[in-house]
Amino acid sequence: MEASVLDLRKKMKDVMSAIDRHERVILTHRGRQRAVILPLGEATKSTVKVADLPAFGMWAKRTEIADAVAFVKKLREPRGN
């Protein structure tokens, strides 16, 4: 099912019925697809492992970040003028 933002306001019963039938609802705004509303059972299915993501571990070799709290405090210190 495809529904606009206006449909969410005026036809929420139809949108909820589609979700109850385990349909995906594609949310549109000004004619462009913006989001997908999934039934709860489908929304929790995920097979992506965090360790497989390209950004995982990208800061692991940074020695200046051994103490994360101290690193953030140093970043937040005001700069001298």
mmJSON file of the N, C-alpha and C atoms, coordinates in Angstrom:
{"data_MODEL":{"atom_site":{
"group_PDB":["ATOM","ATOM","ATOM","ATOM","ATOM","ATOM","ATOM","ATOM","ATOM","ATOM","ATOM","ATOM","ATOM","ATOM","ATOM","ATOM","ATOM","ATOM","ATOM","ATOM","ATOM","ATOM","ATOM","ATOM","ATOM","ATOM","ATOM","ATOM","ATOM","ATOM","ATOM","ATOM","ATOM","ATOM","ATOM","ATOM","ATOM","ATOM","ATOM","ATOM","ATOM","ATOM","ATOM","ATOM","ATOM","ATOM","ATOM","ATOM","ATOM","ATOM","ATOM","ATOM","ATOM","ATOM","ATOM","ATOM","ATOM","ATOM","ATOM","ATOM","ATOM","ATOM","ATOM","ATOM","ATOM","ATOM","ATOM","ATOM","ATOM","ATOM","ATOM","ATOM","ATOM","ATOM","ATOM","ATOM","ATOM","ATOM","ATOM","ATOM","ATOM","ATOM","ATOM","ATOM","ATOM","ATOM","ATOM","ATOM","ATOM","ATOM","ATOM","ATOM","ATOM","ATOM","ATOM","ATOM","ATOM","ATOM","ATOM","ATOM","ATOM","ATOM","ATOM","ATOM","ATOM","ATOM","ATOM","ATOM","ATOM","ATOM","ATOM","ATOM","ATOM","ATOM","ATOM","ATOM","ATOM","ATOM","ATOM","ATOM","ATOM","ATOM","ATOM","ATOM","ATOM","ATOM","ATOM","ATOM","ATOM","ATOM","ATOM","ATOM","ATOM","ATOM","ATOM","ATOM","ATOM","ATOM","ATOM","ATOM","ATOM","ATOM","ATOM","ATOM","ATOM","ATOM","ATOM","ATOM","ATOM","ATOM","ATOM","ATOM","ATOM","ATOM","ATOM","ATOM","ATOM","ATOM","ATOM","ATOM","ATOM","ATOM","ATOM","ATOM","ATOM","ATOM","ATOM","ATOM","ATOM","ATOM","ATOM","ATOM","ATOM","ATOM","ATOM","ATOM","ATOM","ATOM","ATOM","ATOM","ATOM","ATOM","ATOM","ATOM","ATOM","ATOM","ATOM","ATOM","ATOM","ATOM","ATOM","ATOM","ATOM","ATOM","ATOM","ATOM","ATOM","ATOM","ATOM","ATOM","ATOM","ATOM","ATOM","ATOM","ATOM","ATOM","ATOM","ATOM","ATOM","ATOM","ATOM","ATOM","ATOM","ATOM","ATOM","ATOM","ATOM","ATOM","ATOM","ATOM","ATOM","ATOM","ATOM","ATOM","ATOM","ATOM","ATOM","ATOM","ATOM","ATOM","ATOM","ATOM","ATOM","ATOM","ATOM","ATOM","ATOM","ATOM","ATOM","ATOM","ATOM","ATOM","ATOM"],
"id":[1,2,3,4,5,6,7,8,9,10,11,12,13,14,15,16,17,18,19,20,21,22,23,24,25,26,27,28,29,30,31,32,33,34,35,36,37,38,39,40,41,42,43,44,45,46,47,48,49,50,51,52,53,54,55,56,57,58,59,60,61,62,63,64,65,66,67,68,69,70,71,72,73,74,75,76,77,78,79,80,81,82,83,84,85,86,87,88,89,90,91,92,93,94,95,96,97,98,99,100,101,102,103,104,105,106,107,108,109,110,111,112,113,114,115,116,117,118,119,120,121,122,123,124,125,126,127,128,129,130,131,132,133,134,135,136,137,138,139,140,141,142,143,144,145,146,147,148,149,150,151,152,153,154,155,156,157,158,159,160,161,162,163,164,165,166,167,168,169,170,171,172,173,174,175,176,177,178,179,180,181,182,183,184,185,186,187,188,189,190,191,192,193,194,195,196,197,198,199,200,201,202,203,204,205,206,207,208,209,210,211,212,213,214,215,216,217,218,219,220,221,222,223,224,225,226,227,228,229,230,231,232,233,234,235,236,237,238,239,240,241,242,243],
"type_symbol":["N","C","C","N","C","C","N","C","C","N","C","C","N","C","C","N","C","C","N","C","C","N","C","C","N","C","C","N","C","C","N","C","C","N","C","C","N","C","C","N","C","C","N","C","C","N","C","C","N","C","C","N","C","C","N","C","C","N","C","C","N","C","C","N","C","C","N","C","C","N","C","C","N","C","C","N","C","C","N","C","C","N","C","C","N","C","C","N","C","C","N","C","C","N","C","C","N","C","C","N","C","C","N","C","C","N","C","C","N","C","C","N","C","C","N","C","C","N","C","C","N","C","C","N","C","C","N","C","C","N","C","C","N","C","C","N","C","C","N","C","C","N","C","C","N","C","C","N","C","C","N","C","C","N","C","C","N","C","C","N","C","C","N","C","C","N","C","C","N","C","C","N","C","C","N","C","C","N","C","C","N","C","C","N","C","C","N","C","C","N","C","C","N","C","C","N","C","C","N","C","C","N","C","C","N","C","C","N","C","C","N","C","C","N","C","C","N","C","C","N","C","C","N","C","C","N","C","C","N","C","C","N","C","C","N","C","C","N","C","C","N","C","C"],
"label_atom_id":["N","CA","C","N","CA","C","N","CA","C","N","CA","C","N","CA","C","N","CA","C","N","CA","C","N","CA","C","N","CA","C","N","CA","C","N","CA","C","N","CA","C","N","CA","C","N","CA","C","N","CA","C","N","CA","C","N","CA","C","N","CA","C","N","CA","C","N","CA","C","N","CA","C","N","CA","C","N","CA","C","N","CA","C","N","CA","C","N","CA","C","N","CA","C","N","CA","C","N","CA","C","N","CA","C","N","CA","C","N","CA","C","N","CA","C","N","CA","C","N","CA","C","N","CA","C","N","CA","C","N","CA","C","N","CA","C","N","CA","C","N","CA","C","N","CA","C","N","CA","C","N","CA","C","N","CA","C","N","CA","C","N","CA","C","N","CA","C","N","CA","C","N","CA","C","N","CA","C","N","CA","C","N","CA","C","N","CA","C","N","CA","C","N","CA","C","N","CA","C","N","CA","C","N","CA","C","N","CA","C","N","CA","C","N","CA","C","N","CA","C","N","CA","C","N","CA","C","N","CA","C","N","CA","C","N","CA","C","N","CA","C","N","CA","C","N","CA","C","N","CA","C","N","CA","C","N","CA","C","N","CA","C","N","CA","C","N","CA","C","N","CA","C","N","CA","C","N","CA","C","N","CA","C"],
"label_alt_id":[null,null,null,null,null,null,null,null,null,null,null,null,null,null,null,null,null,null,null,null,null,null,null,null,null,null,null,null,null,null,null,null,null,null,null,null,null,null,null,null,null,null,null,null,null,null,null,null,null,null,null,null,null,null,null,null,null,null,null,null,null,null,null,null,null,null,null,null,null,null,null,null,null,null,null,null,null,null,null,null,null,null,null,null,null,null,null,null,null,null,null,null,null,null,null,null,null,null,null,null,null,null,null,null,null,null,null,null,null,null,null,null,null,null,null,null,null,null,null,null,null,null,null,null,null,null,null,null,null,null,null,null,null,null,null,null,null,null,null,null,null,null,null,null,null,null,null,null,null,null,null,null,null,null,null,null,null,null,null,null,null,null,null,null,null,null,null,null,null,null,null,null,null,null,null,null,null,null,null,null,null,null,null,null,null,null,null,null,null,null,null,null,null,null,null,null,null,null,null,null,null,null,null,null,null,null,null,null,null,null,null,null,null,null,null,null,null,null,null,null,null,null,null,null,null,null,null,null,null,null,null,null,null,null,null,null,null,null,null,null,null,null,null],
"label_comp_id":["MET","MET","MET","GLU","GLU","GLU","ALA","ALA","ALA","SER","SER","SER","VAL","VAL","VAL","LEU","LEU","LEU","ASP","ASP","ASP","LEU","LEU","LEU","ARG","ARG","ARG","LYS","LYS","LYS","LYS","LYS","LYS","MET","MET","MET","LYS","LYS","LYS","ASP","ASP","ASP","VAL","VAL","VAL","MET","MET","MET","SER","SER","SER","ALA","ALA","ALA","ILE","ILE","ILE","ASP","ASP","ASP","ARG","ARG","ARG","HIS","HIS","HIS","GLU","GLU","GLU","ARG","ARG","ARG","VAL","VAL","VAL","ILE","ILE","ILE","LEU","LEU","LEU","THR","THR","THR","HIS","HIS","HIS","ARG","ARG","ARG","GLY","GLY","GLY","ARG","ARG","ARG","GLN","GLN","GLN","ARG","ARG","ARG","ALA","ALA","ALA","VAL","VAL","VAL","ILE","ILE","ILE","LEU","LEU","LEU","PRO","PRO","PRO","LEU","LEU","LEU","GLY","GLY","GLY","GLU","GLU","GLU","ALA","ALA","ALA","THR","THR","THR","LYS","LYS","LYS","SER","SER","SER","THR","THR","THR","VAL","VAL","VAL","LYS","LYS","LYS","VAL","VAL","VAL","ALA","ALA","ALA","ASP","ASP","ASP","LEU","LEU","LEU","PRO","PRO","PRO","ALA","ALA","ALA","PHE","PHE","PHE","GLY","GLY","GLY","MET","MET","MET","TRP","TRP","TRP","ALA","ALA","ALA","LYS","LYS","LYS","ARG","ARG","ARG","THR","THR","THR","GLU","GLU","GLU","ILE","ILE","ILE","ALA","ALA","ALA","ASP","ASP","ASP","ALA","ALA","ALA","VAL","VAL","VAL","ALA","ALA","ALA","PHE","PHE","PHE","VAL","VAL","VAL","LYS","LYS","LYS","LYS","LYS","LYS","LEU","LEU","LEU","ARG","ARG","ARG","GLU","GLU","GLU","PRO","PRO","PRO","ARG","ARG","ARG","GLY","GLY","GLY","ASN","ASN","ASN"],
"label_asym_id":["A","A","A","A","A","A","A","A","A","A","A","A","A","A","A","A","A","A","A","A","A","A","A","A","A","A","A","A","A","A","A","A","A","A","A","A","A","A","A","A","A","A","A","A","A","A","A","A","A","A","A","A","A","A","A","A","A","A","A","A","A","A","A","A","A","A","A","A","A","A","A","A","A","A","A","A","A","A","A","A","A","A","A","A","A","A","A","A","A","A","A","A","A","A","A","A","A","A","A","A","A","A","A","A","A","A","A","A","A","A","A","A","A","A","A","A","A","A","A","A","A","A","A","A","A","A","A","A","A","A","A","A","A","A","A","A","A","A","A","A","A","A","A","A","A","A","A","A","A","A","A","A","A","A","A","A","A","A","A","A","A","A","A","A","A","A","A","A","A","A","A","A","A","A","A","A","A","A","A","A","A","A","A","A","A","A","A","A","A","A","A","A","A","A","A","A","A","A","A","A","A","A","A","A","A","A","A","A","A","A","A","A","A","A","A","A","A","A","A","A","A","A","A","A","A","A","A","A","A","A","A","A","A","A","A","A","A","A","A","A","A","A","A"],
"label_entity_id":["1","1","1","1","1","1","1","1","1","1","1","1","1","1","1","1","1","1","1","1","1","1","1","1","1","1","1","1","1","1","1","1","1","1","1","1","1","1","1","1","1","1","1","1","1","1","1","1","1","1","1","1","1","1","1","1","1","1","1","1","1","1","1","1","1","1","1","1","1","1","1","1","1","1","1","1","1","1","1","1","1","1","1","1","1","1","1","1","1","1","1","1","1","1","1","1","1","1","1","1","1","1","1","1","1","1","1","1","1","1","1","1","1","1","1","1","1","1","1","1","1","1","1","1","1","1","1","1","1","1","1","1","1","1","1","1","1","1","1","1","1","1","1","1","1","1","1","1","1","1","1","1","1","1","1","1","1","1","1","1","1","1","1","1","1","1","1","1","1","1","1","1","1","1","1","1","1","1","1","1","1","1","1","1","1","1","1","1","1","1","1","1","1","1","1","1","1","1","1","1","1","1","1","1","1","1","1","1","1","1","1","1","1","1","1","1","1","1","1","1","1","1","1","1","1","1","1","1","1","1","1","1","1","1","1","1","1","1","1","1","1","1","1"],
"label_seq_id":[1,1,1,2,2,2,3,3,3,4,4,4,5,5,5,6,6,6,7,7,7,8,8,8,9,9,9,10,10,10,11,11,11,12,12,12,13,13,13,14,14,14,15,15,15,16,16,16,17,17,17,18,18,18,19,19,19,20,20,20,21,21,21,22,22,22,23,23,23,24,24,24,25,25,25,26,26,26,27,27,27,28,28,28,29,29,29,30,30,30,31,31,31,32,32,32,33,33,33,34,34,34,35,35,35,36,36,36,37,37,37,38,38,38,39,39,39,40,40,40,41,41,41,42,42,42,43,43,43,44,44,44,45,45,45,46,46,46,47,47,47,48,48,48,49,49,49,50,50,50,51,51,51,52,52,52,53,53,53,54,54,54,55,55,55,56,56,56,57,57,57,58,58,58,59,59,59,60,60,60,61,61,61,62,62,62,63,63,63,64,64,64,65,65,65,66,66,66,67,67,67,68,68,68,69,69,69,70,70,70,71,71,71,72,72,72,73,73,73,74,74,74,75,75,75,76,76,76,77,77,77,78,78,78,79,79,79,80,80,80,81,81,81],
"pdbx_PDB_ins_code":[null,null,null,null,null,null,null,null,null,null,null,null,null,null,null,null,null,null,null,null,null,null,null,null,null,null,null,null,null,null,null,null,null,null,null,null,null,null,null,null,null,null,null,null,null,null,null,null,null,null,null,null,null,null,null,null,null,null,null,null,null,null,null,null,null,null,null,null,null,null,null,null,null,null,null,null,null,null,null,null,null,null,null,null,null,null,null,null,null,null,null,null,null,null,null,null,null,null,null,null,null,null,null,null,null,null,null,null,null,null,null,null,null,null,null,null,null,null,null,null,null,null,null,null,null,null,null,null,null,null,null,null,null,null,null,null,null,null,null,null,null,null,null,null,null,null,null,null,null,null,null,null,null,null,null,null,null,null,null,null,null,null,null,null,null,null,null,null,null,null,null,null,null,null,null,null,null,null,null,null,null,null,null,null,null,null,null,null,null,null,null,null,null,null,null,null,null,null,null,null,null,null,null,null,null,null,null,null,null,null,null,null,null,null,null,null,null,null,null,null,null,null,null,null,null,null,null,null,null,null,null,null,null,null,null,null,null,null,null,null,null,null,null],
"Cartn_x":[0.85,0.0,0.888,0.438,1.126,0.189,0.703,-0.125,0.645,-0.062,0.555,0.422,1.083,0.979,-0.47,-1.165,-2.578,-3.409,-3.079,-3.786,-3.608,-2.43,-2.216,-3.182,-3.455,-4.392,-5.834,-6.203,-7.614,-8.047,-7.111,-7.465,-6.616,-6.381,-5.543,-6.106,-7.423,-8.04,-7.614,-7.571,-7.143,-5.664,-4.849,-3.422,-3.211,-3.906,-3.773,-4.294,-5.337,-5.851,-4.806,-4.113,-3.051,-1.929,-1.576,-0.536,-1.012,-2.282,-2.84,-2.811,-2.871,-2.789,-1.334,-0.407,1.043,1.557,0.994,1.459,2.422,3.336,4.204,3.461,3.595,2.971,4.092,4.102,5.104,4.539,5.229,4.784,5.359,4.486,4.924,4.636,5.44,5.244,5.504,4.496,4.565,4.948,4.401,4.606,5.889,6.764,8.032,7.992,8.508,8.561,9.557,9.115,9.955,10.285,9.366,9.588,8.737,9.023,8.243,7.795,6.519,5.977,5.795,6.451,6.414,5.611,4.977,4.365,5.465,5.135,6.129,6.973,6.402,7.164,8.252,8.001,8.994,10.059,9.679,10.6,11.749,11.563,12.606,13.545,13.281,14.146,15.323,16.525,17.716,18.845,19.538,20.62,21.983,22.06,23.322,24.08,25.332,26.186,26.935,27.012,27.682,29.144,29.783,31.195,31.435,30.412,30.555,30.414,29.983,29.822,31.189,31.346,32.659,33.227,32.381,32.872,33.269,32.96,33.25,34.76,35.209,36.616,37.501,36.922,37.749,38.575,38.181,38.929,39.761,39.817,40.469,41.964,42.632,44.084,44.483,43.523,43.825,44.278,45.545,46.098,45.653,45.372,44.981,43.572,42.843,41.482,41.41,42.514,42.502,41.545,41.533,40.588,39.554,38.392,37.375,36.882,36.723,36.222,37.21,38.483,39.501,39.574,39.428,39.47,38.338,37.133,35.983,36.132,36.618,36.837,37.824,38.881,39.866,39.243,38.385,37.714,36.804,36.219,35.261,35.907,37.211,37.89,37.8,37.613,37.57,38.945,38.946,40.198,40.681,41.972,42.542,42.442,42.084,41.966,43.051],
"Cartn_y":[-1.178,0.0,1.231,2.254,3.534,4.563,5.361,6.35,7.656,8.745,10.059,10.481,11.563,12.102,12.466,12.99,13.33,12.074,10.969,9.706,9.243,9.48,9.091,9.825,11.075,11.845,11.445,11.32,11.148,9.697,8.795,7.396,6.441,6.812,5.99,4.581,4.447,3.128,2.219,2.752,1.967,1.584,2.513,2.239,1.145,1.251,0.234,-1.122,-1.131,-2.391,-3.052,-2.258,-2.798,-3.398,-2.731,-3.254,-4.544,-4.596,-5.822,-6.985,-6.681,-7.716,-8.04,-7.523,-7.726,-7.141,-6.001,-5.289,-4.188,-3.886,-2.726,-1.494,-0.397,0.863,1.826,2.258,3.212,4.605,5.399,6.748,7.737,8.557,9.551,10.96,11.885,13.301,14.082,14.793,15.555,14.667,13.451,12.54,11.728,11.994,11.266,10.278,9.091,8.094,8.54,8.506,8.998,7.949,6.999,6.026,4.792,3.761,2.529,2.198,1.91,1.446,-0.057,-0.807,-2.265,-2.823,-3.968,-4.653,-5.011,-5.064,-5.243,-6.493,-7.592,-8.819,-8.675,-7.911,-7.697,-6.7,-5.742,-4.67,-5.172,-6.255,-6.733,-7.731,-8.125,-9.073,-8.319,-8.629,-7.996,-9.016,-9.111,-10.081,-9.416,-8.113,-7.402,-7.464,-7.897,-7.913,-6.584,-6.01,-4.718,-4.829,-5.923,-6.103,-6.124,-6.386,-6.414,-5.037,-4.047,-2.701,-2.073,-1.286,-0.736,0.203,0.868,1.817,1.149,-0.125,-0.815,-0.881,-0.392,-0.464,0.595,1.579,2.567,3.44,3.509,4.296,3.403,2.129,1.183,1.454,1.928,2.128,3.537,4.369,5.745,5.746,6.0,5.935,7.109,8.255,9.425,9.303,8.267,8.088,6.914,6.554,5.439,5.73,6.983,7.399,8.306,7.758,8.487,9.727,9.64,10.781,11.94,11.665,12.713,13.307,12.481,12.95,13.933,13.606,14.484,15.777,15.693,16.916,17.841,17.256,18.07,18.734,18.022,18.602,19.762,19.68,20.699,21.893,21.851,22.989,24.205,25.377,26.576,26.842,27.367,27.677,29.049,29.185,30.464,31.49,32.719,33.785,34.782],
"Cartn_z":[0.0,0.0,0.0,-0.669,-0.664,-0.052,0.877,1.566,1.693,1.522,1.699,3.162,3.492,4.847,5.147,4.169,4.34,4.601,3.914,4.156,5.597,6.155,7.553,8.472,8.155,8.973,8.731,7.47,7.14,6.973,6.683,6.422,7.261,8.5,9.368,9.515,9.509,9.638,8.481,7.262,6.102,6.2,6.674,6.833,7.873,8.997,10.045,9.572,8.763,8.207,7.313,6.524,5.668,6.508,7.588,8.478,9.137,9.522,10.107,9.117,7.821,6.784,6.439,7.238,7.067,5.757,5.36,4.172,4.596,3.73,3.938,3.446,4.161,3.755,3.387,2.138,1.679,1.892,2.688,3.032,2.026,1.447,0.469,0.984,0.517,0.834,-0.443,-0.892,-2.144,-3.327,-3.32,-4.437,-4.411,-3.456,-3.374,-2.22,-2.446,-1.38,-0.32,0.941,2.032,3.081,3.32,4.391,4.144,4.926,4.874,6.288,6.436,7.714,7.577,8.461,8.407,9.56,9.359,10.503,11.505,12.764,13.814,13.627,13.205,12.998,11.956,10.901,9.855,10.272,11.072,11.437,12.293,13.021,13.921,13.261,12.025,11.334,10.722,11.19,10.657,10.636,9.528,9.415,9.285,9.404,9.268,10.587,10.516,11.698,11.754,12.929,13.082,12.669,12.991,12.653,11.144,10.355,8.899,8.255,9.02,8.472,8.225,7.16,6.83,7.894,8.659,9.66,10.975,11.129,12.389,12.607,13.755,14.127,13.506,12.845,12.153,13.104,14.377,15.353,16.271,16.033,16.94,17.099,16.075,16.126,16.555,16.9,17.318,18.771,19.026,20.384,21.248,20.657,21.456,22.025,21.649,22.141,23.124,23.732,24.683,25.835,26.308,27.348,26.675,26.377,25.62,26.35,27.67,28.446,28.373,28.554,28.489,27.081,26.071,24.691,24.41,24.863,24.637,25.429,26.67,27.461,26.765,26.198,25.496,24.266,23.558,22.396,22.781,23.961,24.397,25.087,25.308,25.933,25.014,25.606,24.764,24.153,22.957,22.275,22.713,22.835,23.236,22.129,22.484,21.474,21.635],
"occupancy":[1.0,1.0,1.0,1.0,1.0,1.0,1.0,1.0,1.0,1.0,1.0,1.0,1.0,1.0,1.0,1.0,1.0,1.0,1.0,1.0,1.0,1.0,1.0,1.0,1.0,1.0,1.0,1.0,1.0,1.0,1.0,1.0,1.0,1.0,1.0,1.0,1.0,1.0,1.0,1.0,1.0,1.0,1.0,1.0,1.0,1.0,1.0,1.0,1.0,1.0,1.0,1.0,1.0,1.0,1.0,1.0,1.0,1.0,1.0,1.0,1.0,1.0,1.0,1.0,1.0,1.0,1.0,1.0,1.0,1.0,1.0,1.0,1.0,1.0,1.0,1.0,1.0,1.0,1.0,1.0,1.0,1.0,1.0,1.0,1.0,1.0,1.0,1.0,1.0,1.0,1.0,1.0,1.0,1.0,1.0,1.0,1.0,1.0,1.0,1.0,1.0,1.0,1.0,1.0,1.0,1.0,1.0,1.0,1.0,1.0,1.0,1.0,1.0,1.0,1.0,1.0,1.0,1.0,1.0,1.0,1.0,1.0,1.0,1.0,1.0,1.0,1.0,1.0,1.0,1.0,1.0,1.0,1.0,1.0,1.0,1.0,1.0,1.0,1.0,1.0,1.0,1.0,1.0,1.0,1.0,1.0,1.0,1.0,1.0,1.0,1.0,1.0,1.0,1.0,1.0,1.0,1.0,1.0,1.0,1.0,1.0,1.0,1.0,1.0,1.0,1.0,1.0,1.0,1.0,1.0,1.0,1.0,1.0,1.0,1.0,1.0,1.0,1.0,1.0,1.0,1.0,1.0,1.0,1.0,1.0,1.0,1.0,1.0,1.0,1.0,1.0,1.0,1.0,1.0,1.0,1.0,1.0,1.0,1.0,1.0,1.0,1.0,1.0,1.0,1.0,1.0,1.0,1.0,1.0,1.0,1.0,1.0,1.0,1.0,1.0,1.0,1.0,1.0,1.0,1.0,1.0,1.0,1.0,1.0,1.0,1.0,1.0,1.0,1.0,1.0,1.0,1.0,1.0,1.0,1.0,1.0,1.0,1.0,1.0,1.0,1.0,1.0,1.0],
"B_iso_or_equiv":[0.0,0.0,0.0,0.0,0.0,0.0,0.0,0.0,0.0,0.0,0.0,0.0,0.0,0.0,0.0,0.0,0.0,0.0,0.0,0.0,0.0,0.0,0.0,0.0,0.0,0.0,0.0,0.0,0.0,0.0,0.0,0.0,0.0,0.0,0.0,0.0,0.0,0.0,0.0,0.0,0.0,0.0,0.0,0.0,0.0,0.0,0.0,0.0,0.0,0.0,0.0,0.0,0.0,0.0,0.0,0.0,0.0,0.0,0.0,0.0,0.0,0.0,0.0,0.0,0.0,0.0,0.0,0.0,0.0,0.0,0.0,0.0,0.0,0.0,0.0,0.0,0.0,0.0,0.0,0.0,0.0,0.0,0.0,0.0,0.0,0.0,0.0,0.0,0.0,0.0,0.0,0.0,0.0,0.0,0.0,0.0,0.0,0.0,0.0,0.0,0.0,0.0,0.0,0.0,0.0,0.0,0.0,0.0,0.0,0.0,0.0,0.0,0.0,0.0,0.0,0.0,0.0,0.0,0.0,0.0,0.0,0.0,0.0,0.0,0.0,0.0,0.0,0.0,0.0,0.0,0.0,0.0,0.0,0.0,0.0,0.0,0.0,0.0,0.0,0.0,0.0,0.0,0.0,0.0,0.0,0.0,0.0,0.0,0.0,0.0,0.0,0.0,0.0,0.0,0.0,0.0,0.0,0.0,0.0,0.0,0.0,0.0,0.0,0.0,0.0,0.0,0.0,0.0,0.0,0.0,0.0,0.0,0.0,0.0,0.0,0.0,0.0,0.0,0.0,0.0,0.0,0.0,0.0,0.0,0.0,0.0,0.0,0.0,0.0,0.0,0.0,0.0,0.0,0.0,0.0,0.0,0.0,0.0,0.0,0.0,0.0,0.0,0.0,0.0,0.0,0.0,0.0,0.0,0.0,0.0,0.0,0.0,0.0,0.0,0.0,0.0,0.0,0.0,0.0,0.0,0.0,0.0,0.0,0.0,0.0,0.0,0.0,0.0,0.0,0.0,0.0,0.0,0.0,0.0,0.0,0.0,0.0,0.0,0.0,0.0,0.0,0.0,0.0],
"pdbx_formal_charge":[null,null,null,null,null,null,null,null,null,null,null,null,null,null,null,null,null,null,null,null,null,null,null,null,null,null,null,null,null,null,null,null,null,null,null,null,null,null,null,null,null,null,null,null,null,null,null,null,null,null,null,null,null,null,null,null,null,null,null,null,null,null,null,null,null,null,null,null,null,null,null,null,null,null,null,null,null,null,null,null,null,null,null,null,null,null,null,null,null,null,null,null,null,null,null,null,null,null,null,null,null,null,null,null,null,null,null,null,null,null,null,null,null,null,null,null,null,null,null,null,null,null,null,null,null,null,null,null,null,null,null,null,null,null,null,null,null,null,null,null,null,null,null,null,null,null,null,null,null,null,null,null,null,null,null,null,null,null,null,null,null,null,null,null,null,null,null,null,null,null,null,null,null,null,null,null,null,null,null,null,null,null,null,null,null,null,null,null,null,null,null,null,null,null,null,null,null,null,null,null,null,null,null,null,null,null,null,null,null,null,null,null,null,null,null,null,null,null,null,null,null,null,null,null,null,null,null,null,null,null,null,null,null,null,null,null,null,null,null,null,null,null,null],
"auth_seq_id":[1,1,1,2,2,2,3,3,3,4,4,4,5,5,5,6,6,6,7,7,7,8,8,8,9,9,9,10,10,10,11,11,11,12,12,12,13,13,13,14,14,14,15,15,15,16,16,16,17,17,17,18,18,18,19,19,19,20,20,20,21,21,21,22,22,22,23,23,23,24,24,24,25,25,25,26,26,26,27,27,27,28,28,28,29,29,29,30,30,30,31,31,31,32,32,32,33,33,33,34,34,34,35,35,35,36,36,36,37,37,37,38,38,38,39,39,39,40,40,40,41,41,41,42,42,42,43,43,43,44,44,44,45,45,45,46,46,46,47,47,47,48,48,48,49,49,49,50,50,50,51,51,51,52,52,52,53,53,53,54,54,54,55,55,55,56,56,56,57,57,57,58,58,58,59,59,59,60,60,60,61,61,61,62,62,62,63,63,63,64,64,64,65,65,65,66,66,66,67,67,67,68,68,68,69,69,69,70,70,70,71,71,71,72,72,72,73,73,73,74,74,74,75,75,75,76,76,76,77,77,77,78,78,78,79,79,79,80,80,80,81,81,81],
"auth_comp_id":["MET","MET","MET","GLU","GLU","GLU","ALA","ALA","ALA","SER","SER","SER","VAL","VAL","VAL","LEU","LEU","LEU","ASP","ASP","ASP","LEU","LEU","LEU","ARG","ARG","ARG","LYS","LYS","LYS","LYS","LYS","LYS","MET","MET","MET","LYS","LYS","LYS","ASP","ASP","ASP","VAL","VAL","VAL","MET","MET","MET","SER","SER","SER","ALA","ALA","ALA","ILE","ILE","ILE","ASP","ASP","ASP","ARG","ARG","ARG","HIS","HIS","HIS","GLU","GLU","GLU","ARG","ARG","ARG","VAL","VAL","VAL","ILE","ILE","ILE","LEU","LEU","LEU","THR","THR","THR","HIS","HIS","HIS","ARG","ARG","ARG","GLY","GLY","GLY","ARG","ARG","ARG","GLN","GLN","GLN","ARG","ARG","ARG","ALA","ALA","ALA","VAL","VAL","VAL","ILE","ILE","ILE","LEU","LEU","LEU","PRO","PRO","PRO","LEU","LEU","LEU","GLY","GLY","GLY","GLU","GLU","GLU","ALA","ALA","ALA","THR","THR","THR","LYS","LYS","LYS","SER","SER","SER","THR","THR","THR","VAL","VAL","VAL","LYS","LYS","LYS","VAL","VAL","VAL","ALA","ALA","ALA","ASP","ASP","ASP","LEU","LEU","LEU","PRO","PRO","PRO","ALA","ALA","ALA","PHE","PHE","PHE","GLY","GLY","GLY","MET","MET","MET","TRP","TRP","TRP","ALA","ALA","ALA","LYS","LYS","LYS","ARG","ARG","ARG","THR","THR","THR","GLU","GLU","GLU","ILE","ILE","ILE","ALA","ALA","ALA","ASP","ASP","ASP","ALA","ALA","ALA","VAL","VAL","VAL","ALA","ALA","ALA","PHE","PHE","PHE","VAL","VAL","VAL","LYS","LYS","LYS","LYS","LYS","LYS","LEU","LEU","LEU","ARG","ARG","ARG","GLU","GLU","GLU","PRO","PRO","PRO","ARG","ARG","ARG","GLY","GLY","GLY","ASN","ASN","ASN"],
"auth_asym_id":["A","A","A","A","A","A","A","A","A","A","A","A","A","A","A","A","A","A","A","A","A","A","A","A","A","A","A","A","A","A","A","A","A","A","A","A","A","A","A","A","A","A","A","A","A","A","A","A","A","A","A","A","A","A","A","A","A","A","A","A","A","A","A","A","A","A","A","A","A","A","A","A","A","A","A","A","A","A","A","A","A","A","A","A","A","A","A","A","A","A","A","A","A","A","A","A","A","A","A","A","A","A","A","A","A","A","A","A","A","A","A","A","A","A","A","A","A","A","A","A","A","A","A","A","A","A","A","A","A","A","A","A","A","A","A","A","A","A","A","A","A","A","A","A","A","A","A","A","A","A","A","A","A","A","A","A","A","A","A","A","A","A","A","A","A","A","A","A","A","A","A","A","A","A","A","A","A","A","A","A","A","A","A","A","A","A","A","A","A","A","A","A","A","A","A","A","A","A","A","A","A","A","A","A","A","A","A","A","A","A","A","A","A","A","A","A","A","A","A","A","A","A","A","A","A","A","A","A","A","A","A","A","A","A","A","A","A","A","A","A","A","A","A"],
"auth_atom_id":["N","CA","C","N","CA","C","N","CA","C","N","CA","C","N","CA","C","N","CA","C","N","CA","C","N","CA","C","N","CA","C","N","CA","C","N","CA","C","N","CA","C","N","CA","C","N","CA","C","N","CA","C","N","CA","C","N","CA","C","N","CA","C","N","CA","C","N","CA","C","N","CA","C","N","CA","C","N","CA","C","N","CA","C","N","CA","C","N","CA","C","N","CA","C","N","CA","C","N","CA","C","N","CA","C","N","CA","C","N","CA","C","N","CA","C","N","CA","C","N","CA","C","N","CA","C","N","CA","C","N","CA","C","N","CA","C","N","CA","C","N","CA","C","N","CA","C","N","CA","C","N","CA","C","N","CA","C","N","CA","C","N","CA","C","N","CA","C","N","CA","C","N","CA","C","N","CA","C","N","CA","C","N","CA","C","N","CA","C","N","CA","C","N","CA","C","N","CA","C","N","CA","C","N","CA","C","N","CA","C","N","CA","C","N","CA","C","N","CA","C","N","CA","C","N","CA","C","N","CA","C","N","CA","C","N","CA","C","N","CA","C","N","CA","C","N","CA","C","N","CA","C","N","CA","C","N","CA","C","N","CA","C","N","CA","C","N","CA","C","N","CA","C","N","CA","C","N","CA","C","N","CA","C"],
"pdbx_PDB_model_num":[1,1,1,1,1,1,1,1,1,1,1,1,1,1,1,1,1,1,1,1,1,1,1,1,1,1,1,1,1,1,1,1,1,1,1,1,1,1,1,1,1,1,1,1,1,1,1,1,1,1,1,1,1,1,1,1,1,1,1,1,1,1,1,1,1,1,1,1,1,1,1,1,1,1,1,1,1,1,1,1,1,1,1,1,1,1,1,1,1,1,1,1,1,1,1,1,1,1,1,1,1,1,1,1,1,1,1,1,1,1,1,1,1,1,1,1,1,1,1,1,1,1,1,1,1,1,1,1,1,1,1,1,1,1,1,1,1,1,1,1,1,1,1,1,1,1,1,1,1,1,1,1,1,1,1,1,1,1,1,1,1,1,1,1,1,1,1,1,1,1,1,1,1,1,1,1,1,1,1,1,1,1,1,1,1,1,1,1,1,1,1,1,1,1,1,1,1,1,1,1,1,1,1,1,1,1,1,1,1,1,1,1,1,1,1,1,1,1,1,1,1,1,1,1,1,1,1,1,1,1,1,1,1,1,1,1,1,1,1,1,1,1,1]
}}}
